């Protein structure tokens, strides 16, 4: 009877030890993955900020950045739209609409599913199909680009103090 009691005790301790190892291992792995995502976000933010603030008037540049974490879309809001009650981005994210209507100074967002992560507060963003010099022309929607093969690719053009964000034209095939 004593042998059976000690075996049960050994099995119980083994189960507790295995459980602790699994729990600590899970916490370590998930923490490492989160740190990796944080590093990706910092690198992405710095790269995008460098592209936007480094372009000069009249120049055009193709931006090609690695998609951070699991974000599948990047959205740009024209700075003239901030605080506009008619702004509507709900096809992309209700969080973007709420942020813009509230006048929050964020103009670049990363989107993953229904959530939007504020990324940059650049007052230089000007979106397509809008005259960047016309302060009365306020776009009602953000300009968004989906990630393709883990990359965000779009064009930027220096327009004086503003940066015009646009889709890269697709070249016709052979």
C-alpha positions, 0 to 999 in steps of 0.5 A: 500500500505504501508503494502505491501511495508513493507512486501516486505522489511521484505522478502528482509531482511529475504532473505539476512539474510538467504543467509548470514547464509548459506554462513557463515555456508558453509565457516565454515564447509568447513574450518573445513573439510580442517583443519581436512584433514590437521591434517590427513596429518600431522599424516600420514606423521609423522607416515610414517616417524617414520616407515621408519626412525625407522626400523633397518637393517635386520628387517621387519615390516608391515606398516598399516596407515589410509588413509588421506583425500581422497587419494587412493594411495601411491607411493614410488620412489627409491632414485636412480631414482631421476633425471633420464630422463627415469623415467615414472610414468604417469600411476599413476601421471604425477606430479610424473614423472615431479618431479623425472625427475627434480631431486626433492628430494621427494620419497613418494607421495600420489595420488588422481585421477590425482594429486600427493601430495609430502609427504616425502623426504626420501633418504632411499627408495628402491623399489621392484625387485631391488638390493638396493646396486647396485647404477647403477640399477635405477627403471623406475617406482614408487612402488604404493599401493592402499588403501583398506578399508581406510588403506595403508598396505605394508611392509618395511625391513631394508637393511643397510642404505636403506629401502626396500618397498614391498607388503605384501604377501597374505596368502593362504586361508583355 
